[in-house]
């Protein structure tokens, strides 16, 4: 989960806090234990030489072309990305964004190369290295910890459903990325990108800037070309907000398109996984692999009619005739920079043939966060207790209460900067049969669906709403916590509707994105619009690993 979505919300500490979430044998473990706030001083980082990297910014299609030509193999790609991580993650700029590498990655790549030589190519991800956020289970040798020392050494009994989907598509699982601990649903004054297990990660565009949360490591690692793409998770903003801060395409799917089985939960009414990539085409290819019906996750039954090859919707002319709504009163006004770049993006869409209805009224109350928080607190307790129970003897903590006690007993390592107020509030909640929970959930869906997104899109016959995803990355501050200034994430997150962010430009060298928000199951439409915008504007630029930025006006 992540960040506020209206200017007035900054007055509320509770809202600021909860919207920060997103929601080994044989392994090469990187950064276990508590890392310092920064892996090295800014002065040392400024002297670091970032080596040239032949695969930098290459898309999945480019990588497949290199394999097809004989220039590379899956094994050579895997080794190149591992070398990139070794050069940048704990030395050089020291991004500190990889918790653990898959000790079997090379063997996986070799098997996929052998398949290719035998004439079998599984699809566009065959032999392509992918990183996972460390709340997504991958059966040994890697652990799954959500960045918490309470789960250190925990080896999941099996792959998450989406990891099985990725492997079936031929992806090489390269390793696990750092994240905001417990998907940033723990304390009132958290700093995104920090976990007790991994320490603080850095933004590759400016090392003193925040990556946002909670899929912070997946974003920064993909921006730095550690892998072809990565998988993040979102409860409210944790795919789109880090993508915004790291110049990426992030897709938060419709709730139910992608399974949550095997993913450490925040709240089942909003949690989803999704792709984080450098291009819309790559994100569409990864989403194709992830989407599908999981018999163990009932919400995915709707995916039977909607899990398709999303690369079919990559249309350079996709904005021509599209009806775009601009919800200025509700989703603009948080940051001057974000608004300006969104306005430039809207002008580009109009030039590409879009029909822009500006403004439209998205009539969702600004205090939606109150009932959202109520739902998340109830669901977090229920969902986490169920997840931990399924881990059996592989973990020392069996309930949320156990995790709270562990943090208290290891406060120097687990809570050096911020506490666990949200954990304590969640533990005080009763079962999901309580009327307070049921009423809050019904209110959330009514306000964001039939009275919110569905209403405005029906009224104006819209294909999508467009808004600034957020503002440029803020300075990391472990004392005061995050200083974010708004996001477009909350309404589609609470509704369970799709949301795509695409790079829209830069502010003093820091990337900022523009959001496409749609109806349930409208991923094909949003991908078509996002791809047309991306291809016409080409805003994505690789990071320079600067220690800080020179602010310009």
C-alpha positions in Angstrom: 0.0 0.0 0.0 1.0 3.6 -0.4 0.4 7.3 0.1 -2.4 9.9 0.4 -4.4 10.9 -2.6 -5.8 14.3 -1.6 -4.0 17.4 -0.3 -6.2 17.7 2.8 -5.2 14.2 3.9 -1.8 15.3 5.1 -3.4 16.5 8.3 -4.2 12.9 9.2 -1.3 10.9 10.6 -3.4 7.7 10.6 -4.2 8.0 7.0 -0.6 8.8 6.1 0.5 5.8 7.9 -1.8 3.1 6.5 -1.5 4.3 2.9 2.2 3.5 2.9 1.7 -0.2 2.3 1.4 -1.2 -1.3 -0.3 -4.4 1.0 18.3 -21.4 2.6 20.2 -23.6 1.5 21.9 -23.0 -1.8 20.8 -19.3 -2.0 23.1 -16.4 -2.2 21.8 -14.2 0.7 22.4 -10.5 0.3 22.0 -8.1 3.2 20.6 -10.4 5.8 20.1 -8.7 9.1 19.9 -5.0 9.8 21.7 -2.9 7.2 22.7 0.7 7.9 20.4 3.4 6.7 22.7 3.9 3.7 25.1 1.3 2.6 27.9 3.9 2.1 28.2 7.6 2.4 27.0 9.9 -0.3 30.5 11.0 -0.9 31.6 7.5 -1.6 28.6 6.8 -3.7 29.3 9.9 -5.8 32.7 8.4 -6.6 31.4 5.1 -7.6 31.8 4.1 -11.2 28.8 2.4 -12.7 30.0 0.1 -15.4 28.5 0.0 -18.9 25.9 -2.8 -19.2 25.1 -4.3 -22.6 21.6 -5.3 -21.5 20.6 -2.0 -20.0 17.1 -1.0 -20.9 16.7 -3.9 -23.3 13.1 -5.1 -23.7 11.9 -8.7 -23.5 11.6 -8.8 -27.3 15.2 -7.5 -27.6 16.4 -10.3 -25.3 14.5 -12.9 -27.2 16.1 -11.6 -30.4 19.5 -11.9 -28.9 18.8 -15.5 -27.9 17.3 -16.3 -31.3 20.4 -15.0 -33.1 22.8 -16.9 -30.9 24.3 -13.8 -29.4 23.0 -14.9 -26.0 21.4 -17.8 -24.2 19.2 -17.8 -21.2 22.2 -18.8 -19.1 24.3 -15.9 -20.4 21.4 -13.4 -19.8 21.1 -14.8 -16.3 24.8 -14.5 -15.6 24.8 -10.9 -17.0 22.0 -9.8 -14.7 23.6 -11.5 -11.7 26.8 -9.6 -12.5 24.8 -6.4 -12.8 23.4 -7.0 -9.3 26.8 -7.8 -7.9 28.2 -4.5 -9.4 25.5 -2.2 -8.2 23.6 -3.5 -5.2 26.1 -3.8 -2.4 28.9 -1.8 -3.9 29.1 1.0 -6.4 25.9 3.1 -5.9 24.8 0.4 -3.4 21.1 0.4 -4.2 20.5 -2.4 -1.6 17.4 -3.7 -3.4 18.0 -7.4 -3.6 17.5 -9.5 -0.5 18.4 -12.9 -1.9 19.4 -14.6 -5.1 18.1 -17.8 -6.4 20.9 -20.3 -6.1 19.2 -22.5 -8.7 18.8 -19.7 -11.3 21.7 -20.9 -13.5 20.4 -24.4 -13.5 16.9 -23.2 -14.4 18.4 -21.2 -17.3 20.3 -24.2 -18.5 17.2 -26.4 -18.6 15.3 -23.7 -20.6 18.2 -23.5 -23.0 18.1 -27.2 -23.5 14.3 -27.0 -24.2 14.9 -24.3 -26.8 17.6 -26.5 -28.5 15.0 -29.3 -28.5 12.5 -27.1 -30.4 10.3 -26.1 -27.5 9.8 -22.4 -26.8 7.1 -21.7 -24.2 6.4 -18.1 -25.2 7.8 -14.6 -24.9 9.1 -15.2 -21.3 11.1 -18.4 -22.2 14.5 -18.0 -20.6 13.9 -14.4 -19.4 15.1 -13.5 -15.9 12.4 -12.0 -13.5 12.7 -10.8 -9.9 10.0 -11.3 -7.2 9.1 -9.1 -4.3 9.9 -10.8 -1.1 6.3 -11.3 0.0 5.7 -13.7 -2.9 6.5 -17.3 -2.0 9.0 -19.3 -4.0 9.8 -22.8 -2.8 13.4 -23.4 -1.6 16.1 -22.5 -1.8 14.8 -19.0 -1.4 13.0 -17.7 1.8 9.9 -15.6 1.9 10.0 -13.0 4.7 8.2 -9.7 3.8 11.4 -8.2 5.0 10.8 -9.1 8.6 13.2 -10.9 10.9 10.2 -12.7 12.4 10.1 -14.8 9.2 13.9 -15.0 8.6 14.7 -18.5 7.4 11.1 -19.3 6.4 11.0 -21.5 3.3 7.6 -21.7 1.8 6.3 -25.3 1.2 5.5 -24.4 -2.4 5.6 -21.7 -5.0 2.9 -19.0 -5.0 0.4 -19.7 -7.8 1.8 -16.8 -9.9 5.3 -18.1 -9.5 4.1 -21.4 -10.9 2.6 -19.5 -13.8 5.9 -17.7 -14.4 7.9 -20.9 -14.4 5.4 -22.5 -16.7 5.8 -19.6 -19.1 9.6 -20.2 -19.0 10.7 -17.3 -16.8 13.9 -17.7 -14.8 13.3 -16.6 -11.2 16.4 -14.6 -10.4 15.8 -13.7 -6.8 13.9 -11.7 -4.2 13.8 -7.9 -3.9 13.7 -5.8 -0.8 10.5 -4.1 0.1 8.9 -1.9 2.7 8.6 -4.4 5.6 5.2 -6.2 5.8 4.2 -4.3 2.6 4.4 -1.1 4.6 1.4 -1.9 6.8 3.0 -1.7 10.3 3.6 1.7 11.8 2.4 5.3 11.8 5.7 7.0 10.6 7.2 4.4 8.4 9.9 5.1 5.8 9.1 3.4 2.5 11.8 1.0 1.2 13.1 0.0 4.6 12.9 -3.5 6.1 14.6 -4.9 9.2 16.0 -7.8 7.1 17.3 -5.7 4.2 17.8 -2.2 5.5 17.1 0.8 3.4 17.0 0.7 -0.4 17.9 3.6 -2.6 16.4 5.2 -5.7 18.7 4.8 -8.7 17.7 8.2 -10.1 19.0 10.0 -6.9 20.3 7.9 -4.1 19.0 10.2 -1.4 15.5 10.0 -2.7 12.8 7.5 -1.8 11.6 4.7 -4.0 8.2 4.8 -2.4 6.5 1.6 -1.2 5.9 -1.1 -0.7 7.2 -2.7 -4.0 10.2 -0.5 -3.6 12.9 -3.1 -4.5 11.0 -4.4 -7.5 10.8 -0.9 -8.9 14.4 0.2 -8.2 15.8 -3.1 -9.4 13.8 -3.0 -12.7 14.7 0.7 -13.3 18.4 -0.3 -12.8 18.2 -3.2 -15.3 18.8 -5.9 -12.7 16.3 -8.1 -14.6 13.9 -7.9 -17.5 11.0 -7.1 -15.2 9.8 -7.7 -11.6 6.6 -8.6 -9.8 5.2 -6.3 -7.2 2.1 -6.4 -5.1 -0.4 -3.6 -4.3 -3.1 -3.0 -1.7 -3.2 0.7 -2.3 -0.5 2.2 -4.5 2.4 -0.2 -4.0 2.8 -1.1 -7.7 1.9 2.3 -9.2 3.6 4.6 -6.7 7.1 2.9 -6.8 6.7 2.7 -10.6 6.0 6.5 -10.6 9.1 7.2 -8.6 11.4 4.9 -10.7 10.2 5.7 -14.2 8.4 2.4 -14.9 5.2 1.0 -16.3 3.2 -0.6 -13.5 0.0 -2.5 -13.9 -2.3 -2.9 -10.9 -4.8 -5.4 -12.3 -8.5 -5.9 -11.6 -9.0 -7.7 -8.4 -9.3 -11.4 -9.4 -7.3 -11.3 -12.6 -4.2 -12.5 -10.7 -4.1 -15.0 -7.9 -2.9 -14.2 -4.3 -2.3 -17.7 -3.2 1.2 -17.9 -1.6 1.5 -14.1 -1.2 1.9 -12.7 2.3 -1.4 -10.7 2.6 -2.5 -7.3 3.8 -6.2 -7.4 2.8 -8.0 -9.8 0.5 -10.5 -7.2 -0.7 -7.7 -5.1 -2.3 -4.5 -7.2 -2.6 -3.2 -8.1 -6.0 0.1 -8.8 -7.7 1.1 -7.2 -11.0 4.0 -6.5 -13.3 6.6 -3.7 -13.1 8.6 -3.2 -16.3 10.4 -0.6 -18.4 7.8 -0.7 -21.2 4.1 -1.3 -21.7 4.9 -4.3 -24.0 7.0 -6.0 -21.3 4.4 -5.4 -18.7 1.7 -6.8 -21.0 3.7 -9.9 -21.6 4.3 -10.5 -17.9 0.7 -9.9 -17.1 -0.3 -12.5 -19.7 1.8 -15.0 -17.8 0.4 -14.0 -14.3 -3.3 -13.9 -15.1 -5.5 -17.0 -14.7 -7.9 -18.9 -12.6 -6.6 -20.4 -9.3 -9.0 -22.8 -7.7 -7.6 -21.9 -4.3 -8.4 -18.2 -4.7 -12.1 -17.9 -5.4 -11.9 -14.3 -6.5 -10.0 -15.4 -9.7 -13.0 -17.3 -11.1 -13.8 -14.1 -13.0 -10.5 -14.4 -14.7 -11.7 -17.3 -16.9 -13.2 -14.8 -19.4 -10.5 -12.1 -19.0 -7.1 -13.8 -18.9 -5.9 -13.3 -22.4 -2.8 -12.5 -24.4 -2.5 -8.8 -23.4 0.2 -8.2 -26.0 -2.6 -8.3 -28.6 -3.7 -4.8 -27.5 -0.4 -3.0 -28.2 -1.8 -0.5 -30.7 0.2 2.7 -31.6 -3.0 4.3 -32.8 -5.0 3.2 -29.7 -5.8 6.7 -28.5 -7.6 7.8 -31.7 -11.2 8.3 -30.8 -10.7 7.1 -27.2 -12.8 9.0 -24.6 -10.6 10.3 -21.8 -12.0 11.9 -18.6 -10.0 14.2 -16.4 -11.2 14.2 -12.7 -9.5 17.4 -11.7 -11.3 18.1 -8.5 -10.6 14.6 -7.0 -7.3 13.4 -8.5 -5.4 16.6 -9.2 -4.0 19.3 -6.9 -1.6 17.3 -4.8 1.6 18.3 -6.6 2.3 21.2 -9.0 4.8 19.0 -10.9 2.5 16.1 -11.2 -0.4 18.2 -12.4 1.8 20.0 -15.0 3.2 16.7 -16.5 -0.3 15.2 -16.5 -1.6 18.3 -18.4 1.2 17.8 -20.9 0.3 14.1 -21.2 -3.4 15.0 -21.8 -2.4 17.5 -24.5 -0.4 14.7 -26.2 -3.4 12.4 -26.0 -5.6 15.0 -27.6 -3.1 15.4 -30.4 -3.1 11.7 -30.9 -6.9 11.8 -31.5 -8.3 11.2 -28.0 -11.6 12.9 -27.1 -10.9 14.6 -23.8 -13.7 15.5 -21.4 -12.1 18.0 -19.0 -13.2 18.1 -16.2 -15.4 15.2 -15.1 -16.7 14.8 -11.6 -15.5 11.7 -9.7 -17.8 12.1 -6.7 -15.9 10.0 -4.0 -15.5 11.5 -0.6 -12.1 12.7 0.5 -12.3 10.8 3.8 -12.7 7.4 2.0 -9.5 6.4 3.9 -11.5 6.0 7.1 -13.6 3.1 6.0 -10.7 1.8 3.9 -8.5 1.6 7.0 -11.3 -0.1 9.0 -11.5 -2.8 6.3 -7.8 -3.3 6.1 -7.3 -3.6 9.8 -10.0 -6.3 10.1 -8.7 -8.2 7.0 -5.0 -8.0 7.9 -5.5 -9.8 11.2 -7.7 -12.5 9.6 -5.6 -12.9 6.5 -2.2 -12.9 8.1 -3.3 -15.4 10.8 -4.5 -17.8 8.1 -1.4 -17.4 6.0 1.0 -18.0 8.9 -1.0 -21.0 10.0 -0.3 -22.5 6.5 3.4 -22.2 6.9 3.5 -25.0 9.5 6.8 -25.6 11.3 8.8 -23.4 8.9 8.1 -20.3 11.0 8.4 -19.4 14.7 5.4 -17.0 14.5 1.9 -18.4 14.0 -0.3 -15.3 14.5 -0.2 -11.6 14.3 0.0 -11.5 18.1 3.2 -13.6 17.8 4.7 -11.1 15.3 3.8 -8.2 17.6 5.6 -9.9 20.5 8.6 -10.7 18.3 8.9 -7.1 17.3 8.7 -6.0 21.0 11.4 -8.5 22.0 13.7 -7.4 19.1 12.8 -3.8 19.1 16.3 -2.5 18.5 16.5 -4.3 15.2 12.8 -4.4 14.2 11.7 -0.9 15.3 14.7 1.4 15.3 12.9 4.1 13.3 9.1 3.5 13.6 6.7 1.3 15.5 3.9 -1.1 14.9 0.8 0.9 15.7 -1.2 -0.6 12.8 -0.4 -4.1 13.9 -1.7 -3.3 17.4 -4.9 -1.7 15.9 -5.4 -4.8 13.7 -4.9 -7.2 16.6 -7.7 -5.5 18.5 -10.2 -6.2 15.7 -12.7 -9.0 15.9 -13.8 -11.5 13.2 -14.9 -10.7 9.7 -18.5 -11.4 10.7 -18.6 -8.2 12.8 -21.1 -5.6 11.4 -18.5 -2.8 11.6 -16.4 -4.6 9.1 -19.3 -5.6 6.8 -20.7 -2.0 6.8 -17.3 -0.5 6.0 -16.6 -2.9 3.1 -20.0 -2.3 1.6 -19.5 1.5 1.9 -16.1 1.2 0.2 -17.5 -0.7 -2.8 -20.6 1.5 -3.1 -18.6 4.8 -3.1 -15.8 3.7 -5.4 -17.8 1.5 -7.8 -21.4 2.3 -8.5 -21.3 5.9 -7.2 -17.7 6.5 -8.2 -15.9 5.0 -11.2 -18.8 3.3 -12.8 -21.0 6.3 -12.5 -18.6 8.8 -14.1 -17.6 6.4 -16.8 -21.2 5.7 -17.7 -22.2 9.3 -17.6 -19.5 10.4 -20.1 -19.1 7.0 -21.9 -15.4 7.0 -21.0 -12.7 4.5 -21.9 -10.5 5.7 -19.0 -9.8 8.4 -16.5 -6.4 10.1 -16.6 -4.6 11.8 -13.7 -1.1 12.3 -12.3 0.1 9.1 -10.6 2.0 11.2 -8.0 4.8 13.7 -7.7 8.6 13.2 -7.9 10.4 11.1 -5.3 10.8 12.8 -1.9 14.0 12.9 0.2 14.3 9.8 2.4 13.9 10.7 6.1 14.2 7.9 8.6 13.4 10.3 11.5 10.1 11.7 10.2 9.1 9.0 7.8 7.6 9.5 4.4 6.8 12.9 3.0 4.6 12.0 0.0 2.2 14.4 -1.7 -0.7 12.5 -3.1 -1.5 9.7 -5.4 -4.2 8.5 -7.8 -4.1 5.0 -6.3 -6.8 4.8 -3.6 -10.1 4.9 -5.5 -9.2 2.1 -8.0 -7.5 0.2 -5.2 -10.6 0.2 -3.0 -12.8 -0.5 -6.0 -10.6 -3.4 -7.1 -10.4 -1.8 -10.6 -7.3 -1.7 -12.9 -4.8 1.1 -12.9 -1.8 1.6 -15.1 1.0 4.1 -14.7 3.3 5.2 -17.6 6.3 7.6 -17.5 5.2 11.1 -18.3 8.4 13.1 -17.9 10.9 14.4 -15.4 11.2 17.0 -12.7 14.9 17.9 -12.0 15.9 14.5 -13.2 13.3 12.6 -11.2 10.6 10.6 -13.1 6.9 11.2 -12.8 4.1 9.1 -14.2 0.6 9.5 -15.6 -2.2 7.1 -14.6 -4.9 5.4 -16.8 -7.8 4.1 -14.6 -10.7 2.1 -15.9 -13.6 -0.2 -15.2 -13.3 -3.7 -13.9 -11.6 -6.0 -16.4 -10.7 -3.2 -18.7 -7.0 -4.1 -18.9 -7.1 -4.5 -22.7 -8.4 -0.9 -23.1 -5.9 0.6 -20.6 -3.0 -1.3 -22.2 -4.0 0.0 -25.6 -4.2 3.6 -24.4 -1.0 3.4 -22.3 1.0 1.9 -25.2 -0.2 4.5 -27.7 0.9 7.3 -25.2 4.2 5.6 -24.4 5.1 5.1 -28.1 4.3 8.7 -29.0 6.1 10.3 -26.1 9.0 7.9 -25.2 9.6 9.5 -21.8 11.4 6.6 -20.2 15.1 7.2 -19.5 17.6 5.1 -17.6 18.8 6.2 -14.2 22.2 7.8 -13.6 22.7 6.8 -10.0 23.3 10.3 -8.9 24.1 10.8 -5.1 21.6 13.7 -5.1 20.1 16.1 -7.7 20.6 19.7 -8.5 17.1 21.1 -8.1 15.9 23.2 -11.1 12.7 25.3 -11.5 
